[in-house]
Structure formats: C-alpha cells, structure tokens
Amino acid sequence: MSELKNLSVLGANGFLGSAITKHLKSEGKFNIFPLHGKKELDLTKDNLLSQYLKKNKINYVINCSAFVGGIAYGYDFPAELLSKNSSIALNIYEACKENNIDFLVNPISNCAYPKNQELYEEKNFWAGAPHESVFEYGFSKKLLVALGNAYHKEYKLSSANVVLSNMYGPGDHFDEKKSHALGAMIKKIYHAKLHNESCVEIWGTGKPIREWLYVQDGAEGLIKSLELKQGNYFFNIGVNKGISILEMSNLIATIIGWNGTFTFDKTKPDGAMEKRVMSKFPENYLNWSPKTNFETGVINTIKWYEKNVLNL
C-alpha cells in the first residue's frame, strides 16, 4: 500500500475550510495538516509558511485563508485589506515554490469579477475592476490568479484558482451584516416565527437573481481539482441556475413554517439584477458537477441553524 501524501488546509477554521477538512478526513486519501488561523501561523509574515511546509513535508495545499471583514470594514480599512491579503497571496505562492509543492488550490471569491457583469465567464475575468464596495478584497483575489499564471510560467508550479458561486450550508454566517442574503433571511424569518411577527422585510425589490452553491459541493469541487494534471488552471464552479431573492425567501418561509408576508425596503439597492457563474470546466475536465438540490441544501442549513444557533 502506497504511503499517503501530506496535504495542508490553510484557513481550516472557516466556513469553507472546515467543510474541506471534514470531507478530506472522511475520504482518508491524505494525511491532513490543518492550519486554523493567525494565532497558529501568521501567513502575512515572510518564511513562516515555507518553514511549516518544509517541516511537515507537505505535498498539496488548499488555501482557504483570507483577511476579511464586513462591507463597512472594507470602506474604513481598504489599505489593510489589500496589503494583508496581497501579502498572504505572495507568501503562499513563494512558499509553495520553495518547497516544490505538487499542487496548490485557491478558492476565489466571485466578487473579483468586474462589477458591470451579471454572468461571470472566465474569459471576462480581466475585463474590468471589482465593485468599489469590495475593490481591495476582490483585487487581492485577482492577484492570486495572476500569480498562478506567473509562477507556472517561471517555476512550473502547478495551481488551480477556482471561482465559486455564493456558498451556503451548515456552519454558515447568519448575521445580517456579515452573511449573504440566504443566511440573513433564515435568521429574520425564524425570528419572525418565534416572536409571532407577521411581516419580514426584504431589502430592495426581491427581484434580483442570485446563484447558490452548497458548501459541501464547493469543498468537493476544490478537492477534485487536485486530480488535474500538472499545469495552471483558472475556472468557475457553480450550479448554472439562479433564484430570485423573493423566491428564495418564500422557500425558506415554507420550510420553517412561517405564514407571514414580505415587505420591501426599496430605499435599499438591488445591485445587479442577476449574478450567476457560468460553470462548464468541472463537468468537462473533472467529470464532476455540484449535486445538492437547492431545497435539500436549504433544509440542511435550517436544521443546522435550529440545532447550533437556536439550540432547539
């Protein structure tokens, strides 16, 4: 029996990183070395990651690390967001090069796509700047894609930079200021049910269409990317289907069993009327595609919320 290779998950304490770590452990195909955050190893510091990879003889890296904050944080501390995330990106590629890593996988936030696009296609990734509300964070993710190309050209370092749809699922954030619309609506609708409230407010018109990727599917897709041949890759993972905010809210209300009505705060912006990720590469080159039905995923998310947040 061949010896298992060593794989490190950076940012293993996060929403996606924890799902990846759990999936990897269930498969048993690697020796897993999770790094859980800055207190364990500060990725903004030169050489620390390189020393860690060398010490543990790491062969593969999945990088879920990021320095993040809410939208308000992005407006108040743009230099910090850009500099720290760029330092992390540069240090990861340099450390992987120095240690001859077999393959590096970076999930990329879809906010790195140009702000004026509604259907995200790989060919248009460099066609414009990210939205000003996430410019610095999105730009640092564009840097990862550029580094993937440059380090493969010069050093033959193999990596995949993978853009994911908005993710949801067990372990998600449910704070209205930090979460995506799905997590926020679960919290608001459940609050209305528990407090016998008849109305729940939706920001904007409820008409914008968004695409949602179940976190376990996102984790599996990133792990499958490790099977690609040596090279430099950039591609999307999504479900190729969107749903309006209102339709999503009605589904959540039905599952929770709340029979109230929705009101709309039209002073809040809708943003783009449609944001979807065009995803063809995984099915064509990995023989894989996301498999979780949206309703099933929402049911699982609500059950997790009931047990772990509400303690029901």
C-alpha positions, 0 to 999 in steps of 0.5 A, a space after each residue: 500500500 502506497 504511503 499517503 501524501 501530506 496535504 495542508 488546509 490553510 484557513 481550516 477554521 472557516 466556513 469553507 475550510 472546515 467543510 474541506 477538512 471534514 470531507 478530506 478526513 472522511 475520504 482518508 486519501 491524505 494525511 491532513 495538516 490543518 492550519 486554523 488561523 493567525 494565532 497558529 501561523 501568521 501567513 502575512 509574515 515572510 518564511 513562516 509558511 515555507 518553514 511549516 511546509 518544509 517541516 511537515 513535508 507537505 505535498 498539496 495545499 488548499 488555501 482557504 485563508 483570507 483577511 476579511 471583514 464586513 462591507 463597512 470594514 472594507 470602506 474604513 480599512 481598504 489599505 489593510 485589506 489589500 496589503 494583508 491579503 496581497 501579502 498572504 497571496 505572495 507568501 503562499 505562492 513563494 512558499 509553495 515554490 520553495 518547497 516544490 509543492 505538487 499542487 496548490 488550490 485557491 478558492 476565489 471569491 466571485 466578487 473579483 469579477 468586474 462589477 458591470 457583469 451579471 454572468 461571470 465567464 472566465 474569459 471576462 475575468 480581466 475585463 474590468 475592476 471589482 465593485 468599489 464596495 469590495 475593490 481591495 478584497 476582490 483585487 487581492 483575489 485577482 492577484 492570486 490568479 495572476 500569480 498562478 499564471 506567473 509562477 507556472 510560467 517561471 517555476 512550473 508550479 502547478 495551481 488551480 484558482 477556482 471561482 465559486 458561486 455564493 456558498 451556503 450550508 451548515 456552519 454558515 454566517 447568519 448575521 445580517 451584516 456579515 452573511 449573504 442574503 440566504 443566511 440573513 433571511 433564515 435568521 429574520 424569518 425564524 425570528 419572525 416565527 418565534 416572536 409571532 411577527 407577521 411581516 419580514 422585510 426584504 431589502 430592495 425589490 426581491 427581484 434580483 437573481 442570485 446563484 447558490 452553491 452548497 458548501 459541501 459541493 464547493 469543498 468537493 469541487 476544490 478537492 477534485 481539482 487536485 486530480 488535474 494534471 500538472 499545469 495552471 488552471 483558472 475556472 468557475 464552479 457553480 450550479 448554472 441556475 439562479 433564484 430570485 431573492 423573493 423566491 428564495 425567501 418564500 422557500 425558506 418561509 415554507 420550510 420553517 413554517 412561517 405564514 407571514 408576508 414580505 415587505 420591501 425596503 426599496 430605499 435599499 439597492 438591488 445591485 445587479 439584477 442577476 449574478 450567476 457563474 457560468 460553470 462548464 470546466 468541472 463537468 468537462 475536465 473533472 467529470 464532476 458537477 455540484 449535486 445538492 438540490 437547492 431545497 435539500 441544501 436549504 433544509 440542511 442549513 435550517 436544521 443546522 441553524 435550529 440545532 447550533 444557533 437556536 439550540 432547539 
